[in-house]
Amino acid sequence: MKQQFVAAGLLVALVFVAPTRAEILEQVLVKVNGDIITKTQLEQRQVAVLRQRLNNQVDADAMKNDEQLKKMLAEITPELLVNAVDELLLVQRGRELGLHLGDDQFKQVVANIRKEQGLEDQAKFEAALKQENMTMDDLRNQLERQMLIEQVQRQEVGSKLTITEEEARQYYAAHPEEFTDPASVTLREIFVEVPSDTKGVNVAQDEAAQKKAADARERLLKGEDFAKVASEVSDSTSKANGGLIGPFAHSDMSPQLQQLVDKMKPGDITPVIRTTKGYQVFKLESMTAKQLQPFDKVRDLIADKVAAQRTKIEMRKFLARLRDQALIEWKNDDLKKAYEKQLVADSEASSSQH
């Protein structure tokens, strides 16, 4: 896998290679209001995406083929270009607003990261930075960019959103499945295990286990307490809790058990059921149908969902305005065409959702 990643990285480097020169110069791909996006910065984004895809075995196998890898790069690059330009525009807007990451704030953020990642030991932290080929200055720049982008989104878009009662109720009515509790079931079980080894299941032991489960069921049908019988007979760890299991979603049961339970009422006991490891008997304790939660109970959740949806729409509009006002100078015609084509595709996709 590591060799595949190295090969992928080398190919990325060849895609946008500058003319051969004696000295190494950084290649500028585009200027955005005077700030630049370089070949190296684009490659870093490409490699990050390829690294994620290498975790997918199908994509990892595809990357063994140079043609497939080139095709994958062609697919991911247009969106990466749009993201890179948009992020730079947001960072520039943040600087216009006077936003910055102060020393104390940076120290606190780093302390939180180290704690969350278990890197409180200085040597481990430095090793982690080295592994990512980063310095503290790199980390600070990255965190500041992230902070600026989030703050601009919050100030320019989020703070101006007002979610009305009517919007919330419309969303609630249009997405009932998001606020519906699934049907749930609570059972009690007795499980009798059938011993097995490399030679398979012994017929006599199988029959003995089946009889033990059937005898336990007869005791239950005669009125004996389920918890008592389970504690004496069951091989499941649930016997410590009187055989109680659940509540769990109705859909989590096997189709065989669903068919049985759907015909039962609380207190009913199933026939003896053969499973892969033995025999089981169940008692239905309770079953609740799926239920739509009241609007008032989920009002805050709805507001969050509507706000997130509206934020995406308003951010697209805000970024479109920033692009219209920006001076964007491309140094590579192919990349410019890929960028513009992606903007059109994004606009069409957005329109089709509304």
WOJONOR-V137100 format. One record per residue. N is the residue number from 0. RES is the residue in three letters. PHI is phi as a letter, one per 30 degrees, with the letter a starting at -180 (NA if undefined). OMEGA is omega in whole degrees, 0 to 359 (999 if undefined). Layout:
# WOJONOR-V137100
N_RES_PHI_OMEGA / N_RES_PHI_OMEGA
This chain:
# WOJONOR-V137100
0_MET_NA_180 / 1_LYS_d_179 / 2_GLN_d_178 / 3_GLN_d_182 / 4_PHE_d_179 / 5_VAL_d_179 / 6_ALA_d_179 / 7_ALA_d_180 / 8_GLY_d_179 / 9_LEU_d_180 / 10_LEU_d_177 / 11_VAL_e_182 / 12_ALA_d_182 / 13_LEU_d_185 / 14_VAL_d_183 / 15_PHE_c_185 / 16_VAL_d_178 / 17_ALA_d_176 / 18_PRO_e_182 / 19_THR_d_178 / 20_ARG_b_179 / 21_ALA_d_181 / 22_GLU_c_180 / 23_ILE_c_178 / 24_LEU_c_178 / 25_GLU_d_181 / 26_GLN_c_178 / 27_VAL_d_180 / 28_LEU_c_182 / 29_VAL_a_173 / 30_LYS_c_179 / 31_VAL_b_184 / 32_ASN_h_178 / 33_GLY_j_176 / 34_ASP_d_187 / 35_ILE_c_167 / 36_ILE_c_187 / 37_THR_c_176 / 38_LYS_e_181 / 39_THR_d_180 / 40_GLN_d_178 / 41_LEU_d_180 / 42_GLU_d_179 / 43_GLN_d_177 / 44_ARG_d_179 / 45_GLN_d_181 / 46_VAL_d_179 / 47_ALA_d_179 / 48_VAL_d_179 / 49_LEU_d_179 / 50_ARG_d_177 / 51_GLN_d_182 / 52_ARG_d_177 / 53_LEU_d_177 / 54_ASN_d_176 / 55_ASN_c_188 / 56_GLN_d_180 / 57_VAL_d_179 / 58_ASP_d_180 / 59_ALA_d_178 / 60_ASP_d_181 / 61_ALA_d_184 / 62_MET_d_176 / 63_LYS_d_181 / 64_ASN_c_184 / 65_ASP_e_181 / 66_GLU_d_178 / 67_GLN_d_180 / 68_LEU_d_177 / 69_LYS_d_179 / 70_LYS_d_180 / 71_MET_d_177 / 72_LEU_d_179 / 73_ALA_d_180 / 74_GLU_d_187 / 75_ILE_d_188 / 76_THR_d_181 / 77_PRO_e_180 / 78_GLU_d_177 / 79_LEU_d_178 / 80_LEU_d_179 / 81_VAL_d_180 / 82_ASN_d_182 / 83_ALA_d_179 / 84_VAL_d_181 / 85_ASP_d_180 / 86_GLU_d_179 / 87_LEU_d_178 / 88_LEU_d_179 / 89_LEU_d_178 / 90_VAL_d_178 / 91_GLN_d_179 / 92_ARG_d_178 / 93_GLY_d_178 / 94_ARG_d_176 / 95_GLU_d_180 / 96_LEU_d_178 / 97_GLY_i_181 / 98_LEU_d_175 / 99_HIS_a_179 / 100_LEU_c_181 / 101_GLY_d_181 / 102_ASP_e_182 / 103_ASP_d_179 / 104_GLN_d_179 / 105_PHE_d_180 / 106_LYS_d_181 / 107_GLN_d_179 / 108_VAL_d_180 / 109_VAL_d_179 / 110_ALA_d_179 / 111_ASN_d_179 / 112_ILE_d_182 / 113_ARG_d_180 / 114_LYS_d_182 / 115_GLU_d_183 / 116_GLN_c_181 / 117_GLY_i_183 / 118_LEU_c_181 / 119_GLU_d_174 / 120_ASP_d_186 / 121_GLN_d_181 / 122_ALA_d_179 / 123_LYS_d_180 / 124_PHE_d_180 / 125_GLU_d_178 / 126_ALA_d_179 / 127_ALA_d_177 / 128_LEU_d_181 / 129_LYS_d_180 / 130_GLN_d_179 / 131_GLU_d_180 / 132_ASN_h_182 / 133_MET_b_171 / 134_THR_c_176 / 135_MET_d_177 / 136_ASP_d_177 / 137_ASP_d_180 / 138_LEU_d_180 / 139_ARG_d_179 / 140_ASN_d_180 / 141_GLN_d_180 / 142_LEU_d_180 / 143_GLU_d_177 / 144_ARG_e_180 / 145_GLN_d_180 / 146_MET_d_180 / 147_LEU_d_180 / 148_ILE_d_181 / 149_GLU_d_181 / 150_GLN_d_178 / 151_VAL_d_178 / 152_GLN_e_182 / 153_ARG_d_184 / 154_GLN_d_187 / 155_GLU_d_183 / 156_VAL_b_186 / 157_GLY_e_184 / 158_SER_d_182 / 159_LYS_c_181 / 160_LEU_d_174 / 161_THR_b_181 / 162_ILE_c_182 / 163_THR_d_177 / 164_GLU_e_181 / 165_GLU_d_177 / 166_GLU_d_181 / 167_ALA_d_181 / 168_ARG_d_177 / 169_GLN_d_178 / 170_TYR_d_180 / 171_TYR_e_181 / 172_ALA_d_183 / 173_ALA_d_183 / 174_HIS_b_183 / 175_PRO_d_182 / 176_GLU_d_181 / 177_GLU_d_184 / 178_PHE_b_180 / 179_THR_c_175 / 180_ASP_d_182 / 181_PRO_d_175 / 182_ALA_d_182 / 183_SER_b_184 / 184_VAL_b_172 / 185_THR_b_183 / 186_LEU_b_163 / 187_ARG_b_184 / 188_GLU_b_166 / 189_ILE_b_181 / 190_PHE_b_177 / 191_VAL_c_184 / 192_GLU_d_174 / 193_VAL_c_180 / 194_PRO_d_177 / 195_SER_b_176 / 196_ASP_b_183 / 197_THR_d_180 / 198_LYS_d_181 / 199_GLY_j_183 / 200_VAL_c_175 / 201_ASN_d_185 / 202_VAL_d_181 / 203_ALA_d_179 / 204_GLN_d_178 / 205_ASP_d_181 / 206_GLU_d_179 / 207_ALA_d_178 / 208_ALA_d_178 / 209_GLN_d_179 / 210_LYS_d_179 / 211_LYS_d_179 / 212_ALA_d_180 / 213_ALA_d_178 / 214_ASP_d_178 / 215_ALA_d_179 / 216_ARG_d_179 / 217_GLU_d_178 / 218_ARG_d_179 / 219_LEU_d_180 / 220_LEU_d_179 / 221_LYS_d_174 / 222_GLY_j_179 / 223_GLU_d_181 / 224_ASP_d_183 / 225_PHE_d_182 / 226_ALA_e_180 / 227_LYS_d_182 / 228_VAL_d_180 / 229_ALA_d_181 / 230_SER_d_182 / 231_GLU_d_191 / 232_VAL_c_192 / 233_SER_d_174 / 234_ASP_c_180 / 235_SER_d_178 / 236_THR_d_180 / 237_SER_d_181 / 238_LYS_d_178 / 239_ALA_d_179 / 240_ASN_c_179 / 241_GLY_i_181 / 242_GLY_i_184 / 243_LEU_d_175 / 244_ILE_b_181 / 245_GLY_j_6 / 246_PRO_d_177 / 247_PHE_b_183 / 248_ALA_d_178 / 249_HIS_e_182 / 250_SER_d_180 / 251_ASP_d_180 / 252_MET_d_175 / 253_SER_d_179 / 254_PRO_e_180 / 255_GLN_d_181 / 256_LEU_d_177 / 257_GLN_e_181 / 258_GLN_d_179 / 259_LEU_d_185 / 260_VAL_d_182 / 261_ASP_d_180 / 262_LYS_c_186 / 263_MET_c_170 / 264_LYS_b_181 / 265_PRO_e_181 / 266_GLY_j_180 / 267_ASP_d_181 / 268_ILE_b_181 / 269_THR_d_167 / 270_PRO_d_174 / 271_VAL_d_183 / 272_ILE_c_177 / 273_ARG_d_176 / 274_THR_c_181 / 275_THR_d_185 / 276_LYS_c_181 / 277_GLY_l_183 / 278_TYR_b_182 / 279_GLN_b_173 / 280_VAL_b_181 / 281_PHE_b_171 / 282_LYS_b_178 / 283_LEU_d_178 / 284_GLU_d_180 / 285_SER_a_177 / 286_MET_b_179 / 287_THR_c_178 / 288_ALA_d_177 / 289_LYS_d_188 / 290_GLN_b_177 / 291_LEU_d_180 / 292_GLN_d_179 / 293_PRO_d_181 / 294_PHE_e_183 / 295_ASP_d_181 / 296_LYS_d_185 / 297_VAL_c_183 / 298_ARG_e_182 / 299_ASP_d_178 / 300_LEU_d_178 / 301_ILE_d_180 / 302_ALA_e_178 / 303_ASP_d_181 / 304_LYS_d_179 / 305_VAL_d_179 / 306_ALA_d_179 / 307_ALA_d_179 / 308_GLN_d_180 / 309_ARG_d_180 / 310_THR_e_179 / 311_LYS_d_182 / 312_ILE_d_182 / 313_GLU_d_177 / 314_MET_d_178 / 315_ARG_d_179 / 316_LYS_d_181 / 317_PHE_d_179 / 318_LEU_d_178 / 319_ALA_d_178 / 320_ARG_d_179 / 321_LEU_d_180 / 322_ARG_d_181 / 323_ASP_d_183 / 324_GLN_d_186 / 325_ALA_d_172 / 326_LEU_c_183 / 327_ILE_c_184 / 328_GLU_c_180 / 329_TRP_d_178 / 330_LYS_c_182 / 331_ASN_b_185 / 332_ASP_d_180 / 333_ASP_d_179 / 334_LEU_d_177 / 335_LYS_d_179 / 336_LYS_d_179 / 337_ALA_d_179 / 338_TYR_d_183 / 339_GLU_d_178 / 340_LYS_d_179 / 341_GLN_d_178 / 342_LEU_d_178 / 343_VAL_d_180 / 344_ALA_d_179 / 345_ASP_d_181 / 346_SER_d_180 / 347_GLU_d_179 / 348_ALA_d_180 / 349_SER_d_181 / 350_SER_d_182 / 351_SER_d_181 / 352_GLN_d_183 / 353_HIS_b_999
